[in-house]
Amino acid sequence: MMSNTSQYWIDLADYDIETARAMLQAERYLYVGFMCHQTVEKALKAIIAGQGILPPKIHGLMKLAQQSNVYEAMDDRQKDMLDTLDPLNIAARYPEQKAKIAAMLAPERCKDILLETEALLCWIKQQL
């Protein structure tokens, strides 16, 4: 059974993936990437919380995956997805990066990122 703290983080991750879907519909591509990052970040924090540890106030997905002890179990595609999503967190926070990152988020690319994030979220939930 999932702890209340883990469930809290999973509920946030589920909300964020729904927001990513809404942003894709609205053609707000920069925020599709941002919300996909947030989804994976919060799902990884659910695993950490499930270990009885307060999740760190960091955003680096690789570091969170390592701290949650799931990084080694990830396949190369999942690890690549962490690398893809990591800079997308910065885009919405720092305007000087916005144009650069927005340029790589074409509609088809955003659809792919969203699908891969959904698959990664499902896998992370299975690790709980």
C-alpha positions as a Markdown table, in Angstrom:
| # | Residue | x | y | z |
|---|---|---|---|---|
| 1 | Met | 0.0 | 0.0 | 0.0 |
| 2 | Met | 1.3 | 3.4 | -0.9 |
| 3 | Ser | 2.0 | 5.9 | 1.9 |
| 4 | Asn | 0.0 | 9.1 | 2.1 |
| 5 | Thr | 3.1 | 11.1 | 1.3 |
| 6 | Ser | 3.8 | 9.0 | -1.8 |
| 7 | Gln | 0.1 | 9.3 | -2.9 |
| 8 | Tyr | 0.4 | 13.1 | -2.5 |
| 9 | Trp | 3.3 | 13.2 | -4.9 |
| 10 | Ile | 1.6 | 10.8 | -7.4 |
| 11 | Asp | -1.6 | 12.9 | -7.3 |
| 12 | Leu | 0.5 | 15.9 | -8.2 |
| 13 | Ala | 2.2 | 14.0 | -11.0 |
| 14 | Asp | -1.1 | 12.9 | -12.4 |
| 15 | Tyr | -2.4 | 16.5 | -12.3 |
| 16 | Asp | 0.7 | 17.6 | -14.1 |
| 17 | Ile | 0.4 | 15.1 | -16.9 |
| 18 | Glu | -3.2 | 16.1 | -17.4 |
| 19 | Thr | -2.0 | 19.7 | -17.6 |
| 20 | Ala | 0.7 | 18.7 | -20.2 |
| 21 | Arg | -2.1 | 17.2 | -22.3 |
| 22 | Ala | -4.1 | 20.4 | -22.0 |
| 23 | Met | -1.1 | 22.5 | -23.0 |
| 24 | Leu | -0.7 | 20.3 | -26.1 |
| 25 | Gln | -4.3 | 20.9 | -27.0 |
| 26 | Ala | -3.8 | 24.6 | -26.5 |
| 27 | Glu | -0.6 | 24.6 | -28.6 |
| 28 | Arg | 1.4 | 25.9 | -25.7 |
| 29 | Tyr | 4.4 | 23.7 | -26.5 |
| 30 | Leu | 6.9 | 25.3 | -24.1 |
| 31 | Tyr | 4.6 | 24.3 | -21.2 |
| 32 | Val | 4.0 | 20.8 | -22.5 |
| 33 | Gly | 7.7 | 20.2 | -21.9 |
| 34 | Phe | 7.7 | 22.0 | -18.6 |
| 35 | Met | 4.7 | 20.0 | -17.3 |
| 36 | Cys | 6.2 | 16.7 | -18.5 |
| 37 | His | 9.3 | 17.5 | -16.5 |
| 38 | Gln | 7.2 | 18.3 | -13.5 |
| 39 | Thr | 5.3 | 15.0 | -13.9 |
| 40 | Val | 8.5 | 12.9 | -13.8 |
| 41 | Glu | 10.0 | 15.0 | -11.0 |
| 42 | Lys | 7.0 | 14.5 | -8.7 |
| 43 | Ala | 6.7 | 10.8 | -9.6 |
| 44 | Leu | 10.3 | 10.3 | -8.6 |
| 45 | Lys | 9.7 | 12.2 | -5.4 |
| 46 | Ala | 6.8 | 9.8 | -4.6 |
| 47 | Ile | 9.3 | 6.9 | -4.7 |
| 48 | Ile | 11.7 | 8.8 | -2.4 |
| 49 | Ala | 8.8 | 9.7 | 0.0 |
| 50 | Gly | 7.8 | 6.0 | 0.0 |
| 51 | Gln | 11.2 | 5.2 | 1.4 |
| 52 | Gly | 10.4 | 7.4 | 4.4 |
| 53 | Ile | 12.7 | 10.2 | 3.2 |
| 54 | Leu | 11.7 | 13.8 | 2.7 |
| 55 | Pro | 12.2 | 14.4 | -1.0 |
| 56 | Pro | 14.9 | 17.0 | -1.7 |
| 57 | Lys | 14.0 | 20.4 | -3.0 |
| 58 | Ile | 15.9 | 19.8 | -6.3 |
| 59 | His | 14.7 | 19.5 | -9.9 |
| 60 | Gly | 17.4 | 17.4 | -11.5 |
| 61 | Leu | 15.7 | 14.3 | -12.8 |
| 62 | Met | 18.9 | 12.1 | -13.0 |
| 63 | Lys | 19.8 | 13.0 | -9.4 |
| 64 | Leu | 16.2 | 12.3 | -8.2 |
| 65 | Ala | 16.2 | 9.0 | -10.1 |
| 66 | Gln | 19.5 | 8.0 | -8.5 |
| 67 | Gln | 18.3 | 9.1 | -5.0 |
| 68 | Ser | 15.1 | 7.1 | -5.5 |
| 69 | Asn | 17.2 | 4.0 | -6.4 |
| 70 | Val | 15.4 | 3.5 | -9.7 |
| 71 | Tyr | 18.1 | 4.9 | -12.1 |
| 72 | Glu | 20.0 | 1.6 | -12.4 |
| 73 | Ala | 16.7 | -0.2 | -13.3 |
| 74 | Met | 15.9 | 2.3 | -16.1 |
| 75 | Asp | 16.6 | 1.3 | -19.6 |
| 76 | Asp | 18.6 | 3.6 | -22.0 |
| 77 | Arg | 15.4 | 5.1 | -23.5 |
| 78 | Gln | 14.1 | 6.1 | -20.0 |
| 79 | Lys | 17.5 | 7.6 | -19.1 |
| 80 | Asp | 17.5 | 9.5 | -22.4 |
| 81 | Met | 14.1 | 10.8 | -21.5 |
| 82 | Leu | 15.4 | 12.2 | -18.2 |
| 83 | Asp | 18.1 | 14.0 | -20.3 |
| 84 | Thr | 15.5 | 15.3 | -22.7 |
| 85 | Leu | 13.2 | 16.6 | -19.9 |
| 86 | Asp | 15.8 | 18.2 | -17.7 |
| 87 | Pro | 16.4 | 21.4 | -19.6 |
| 88 | Leu | 12.6 | 21.9 | -20.1 |
| 89 | Asn | 12.2 | 22.7 | -16.5 |
| 90 | Ile | 14.5 | 25.7 | -17.0 |
| 91 | Ala | 12.6 | 27.1 | -20.0 |
| 92 | Ala | 9.6 | 28.3 | -18.1 |
| 93 | Arg | 11.7 | 29.7 | -15.2 |
| 94 | Tyr | 14.4 | 31.7 | -17.1 |
| 95 | Pro | 13.3 | 33.9 | -20.0 |
| 96 | Glu | 16.8 | 33.9 | -21.6 |
| 97 | Gln | 16.4 | 30.2 | -22.3 |
| 98 | Lys | 12.8 | 30.4 | -23.5 |
| 99 | Ala | 13.4 | 31.0 | -27.2 |
| 100 | Lys | 16.1 | 28.4 | -27.5 |
| 101 | Ile | 14.1 | 25.7 | -26.0 |
| 102 | Ala | 10.8 | 26.7 | -27.6 |
| 103 | Ala | 12.5 | 26.3 | -31.0 |
| 104 | Met | 13.1 | 22.6 | -30.3 |
| 105 | Leu | 9.5 | 21.9 | -29.2 |
| 106 | Ala | 7.7 | 21.5 | -32.5 |
| 107 | Pro | 4.1 | 20.1 | -32.2 |
| 108 | Glu | 5.2 | 16.5 | -33.3 |
| 109 | Arg | 8.1 | 16.6 | -30.9 |
| 110 | Cys | 5.8 | 17.6 | -28.0 |
| 111 | Lys | 3.5 | 14.8 | -28.8 |
| 112 | Asp | 6.4 | 12.4 | -28.6 |
| 113 | Ile | 7.6 | 13.9 | -25.4 |
| 114 | Leu | 4.1 | 13.6 | -23.9 |
| 115 | Leu | 3.8 | 9.9 | -24.9 |
| 116 | Glu | 7.2 | 9.0 | -23.6 |
| 117 | Thr | 6.5 | 10.9 | -20.3 |
| 118 | Glu | 3.2 | 9.0 | -19.9 |
| 119 | Ala | 5.1 | 5.7 | -20.4 |
| 120 | Leu | 7.8 | 6.8 | -17.9 |
| 121 | Leu | 5.1 | 7.8 | -15.4 |
| 122 | Cys | 3.5 | 4.4 | -15.7 |
| 123 | Trp | 6.8 | 2.7 | -15.2 |
| 124 | Ile | 7.7 | 4.8 | -12.1 |
| 125 | Lys | 4.3 | 4.0 | -10.6 |
| 126 | Gln | 5.0 | 0.3 | -11.0 |
| 127 | Gln | 8.2 | 0.9 | -8.9 |
| 128 | Leu | 6.2 | 2.1 | -5.9 |
